[in-house]
């Protein structure tokens, strides 16, 4: 069977699923509005509703499981923070911080974290983000080989710099490049298996 795979740039305020039977979600936006995806498609991993960026969509459940459970499939995030992050806070993030996962304390894995010298090139967002008139902001890159629920937000909050904007910029060898918000690119089956 030939599987189908897509890269998408998930917009802010869109749920990482195709449909919902939950009546509380009737006013939400879902991935299916971006493209006429084939039957059986699933999002590989998730981005929470208030995060944006790169998401892989596939019809291959086995591949989805491999990507979600392999430390080789690192994910890079660009994160805008409330405040000018300190070198000390970056070191804490690199070495692992305690966050709450399912009501229990969890120490995050060591990971590469660096302050970005300039604002990354991301598509325009509908998200309203306060500007520097209300205090400084800063940007960091965080590369994770794990993915707990709202992990990046919890990590930056734990070191005193809450997240204002969060975009996944890369999954393994695939990056957002110059993708526009809501863009959908079909991928070659063999290439995706090689990453």
C-alpha positions as a printed Julia matrix, in Angstrom:
195×3 Matrix{Float64}:
   0.0    0.0    0.0
   1.26   3.45  -0.89
   0.94   5.91   1.94
   0.47   9.66   1.67
   2.45  12.19   3.69
   2.19  15.95   3.99
   4.02  18.79   5.69
   1.8   21.58   6.91
   2.25  24.88   8.67
  -0.42  24.67  11.35
  -1.88  28.09  12.09
  -2.36  29.55  15.55
  -5.77  28.64  17.06
  -6.21  25.43  15.06
  -6.66  22.02  16.69
  -4.21  19.26  15.59
  -6.98  16.87  14.54
  -9.35  16.52  11.63
 -12.8   16.33  13.21
 -14.35  16.32  16.64
 -17.5   14.8   18.04
 -17.14  16.98  21.13
 -19.92  19.58  21.18
 -17.64  21.91  23.17
 -15.33  22.11  20.13
 -17.97  23.1   17.56
 -16.48  26.59  17.11
 -12.9   25.32  16.75
 -10.84  25.15  13.57
  -9.54  21.73  12.4
  -6.79  20.59  10.01
  -9.31  19.41   7.41
 -10.07  22.99   6.4
  -6.52  23.4    5.01
  -6.65  20.7    2.32
  -8.67  17.76   1.0
  -6.58  15.16   2.85
  -7.1   11.48   1.97
  -9.05   9.23   4.3
  -7.05   7.8    7.19
  -4.77  10.8    7.68
  -3.43  11.54  11.15
  -1.21  14.23  12.64
   2.19  12.94  13.74
   2.5   14.31  17.24
   0.54  17.39  18.1
   0.89  21.09  18.46
  -1.45  22.58  21.01
  -4.12  24.94  19.76
  -2.17  28.1   20.66
   1.06  26.89  19.03
   1.86  27.03  15.32
   4.32  25.6   12.85
   5.47  22.38  11.27
   3.31  19.28  11.49
   3.61  16.01   9.55
   0.35  14.43   8.35
   0.41  10.78   7.24
  -1.79   7.79   6.46
   0.94   5.48   7.86
   0.26   4.66  11.52
   3.48   2.67  11.9
   5.56   5.61  10.67
   3.65   7.97  12.97
   4.5    5.73  15.94
   8.19   5.61  14.92
   8.47   9.39  14.63
   6.66   9.99  17.92
   8.72   7.47  19.86
  12.21   7.86  18.42
  14.71  10.29  19.96
  16.25  10.57  16.47
  13.3   12.69  15.33
  14.28  15.91  17.07
  11.96  18.88  16.98
  13.13  22.49  17.02
  10.97  25.3   18.35
  11.28  29.07  18.09
   9.97  30.61  21.27
   9.2   34.27  22.0
   9.52  34.95  25.71
   8.16  37.55  28.09
  11.33  39.34  29.19
  15.0   39.34  28.23
  16.12  35.79  29.0
  19.27  35.41  31.08
  22.27  33.13  30.49
  21.42  31.41  33.78
  17.87  30.58  32.62
  19.23  29.2   29.32
  21.6   26.92  31.26
  18.72  25.7   33.4
  16.68  24.87  30.28
  19.66  23.05  28.73
  20.25  20.93  31.81
  16.59  20.0   32.36
  13.92  21.56  34.53
  11.11  20.12  36.6
   7.66  20.43  35.07
   4.31  18.88  35.93
   3.16  16.02  33.67
  -0.17  14.36  34.49
   0.01  15.77  38.01
   3.5   14.38  38.69
   6.87  16.14  38.69
   8.99  15.34  35.64
  12.6   16.34  34.9
  13.01  17.23  31.23
  15.89  15.76  29.23
  19.02  17.8   28.58
  18.56  19.68  25.31
  20.19  22.33  23.11
  18.87  25.83  23.85
  20.23  29.12  22.49
  19.18  32.73  22.43
  18.41  34.01  18.93
  20.14  37.25  18.01
  17.24  38.33  15.77
  13.56  37.6   15.39
  13.07  34.44  13.28
  11.27  34.76   9.96
   7.83  33.39  10.68
   4.57  33.98   8.82
   2.23  36.67  10.08
   0.0   35.36  12.84
  -3.51  36.25  13.9
  -2.27  35.94  17.48
  -2.22  39.21  19.39
   1.18  39.47  21.05
   2.08  42.4   23.22
   4.93  44.48  21.84
   8.08  45.94  23.38
   6.2   49.04  24.59
   4.94  46.8   27.4
   8.36  45.39  28.29
  11.12  43.52  26.46
  10.75  40.14  24.78
  13.4   37.7   23.57
  13.58  34.67  21.27
  15.19  31.29  21.87
  15.59  28.05  19.92
  14.83  24.83  21.84
  15.56  21.38  20.34
  13.72  18.47  21.97
  13.88  14.7   21.54
  10.79  14.24  23.7
   7.33  15.78  23.66
   5.3   16.07  26.82
   2.03  18.02  26.79
   2.77  21.76  26.53
   6.38  20.97  27.42
   8.11  24.06  25.99
   5.62  26.41  27.63
   6.03  24.65  30.98
   9.83  24.74  30.66
  10.11  28.46  29.97
   7.6   29.24  32.69
   9.63  27.14  35.16
  12.66  29.41  34.63
  10.62  32.62  34.92
  10.13  33.54  31.25
   6.6   32.69  30.07
   6.08  31.87  26.39
   4.31  34.5   24.28
   4.57  32.8   20.85
   5.61  29.24  20.03
   6.37  27.87  16.56
   7.75  24.44  15.66
  10.4   25.22  13.05
  11.82  21.78  12.31
  11.16  18.04  12.57
  14.32  15.99  11.86
  15.48  17.14   8.37
  12.3   19.02   7.5
  12.02  22.71   8.32
   9.4   25.38   7.71
  11.69  27.27   5.32
   9.5   29.94   3.74
   6.18  28.12   4.2
   3.17  30.35   4.63
   0.67  29.91   7.43
  -1.75  27.12   6.45
   0.51  25.82   3.63
   0.32  22.11   2.73
   3.14  20.28   0.88
   2.87  16.65  -0.24
   5.98  14.57   0.53
   7.58  11.68  -1.29
   7.01   8.4    0.61
  10.63   7.16   0.34
  12.14  10.49   1.37
  10.06  10.68   4.55
  11.15   7.18   5.55
  14.8    8.22   5.12
  14.8   11.1    7.62
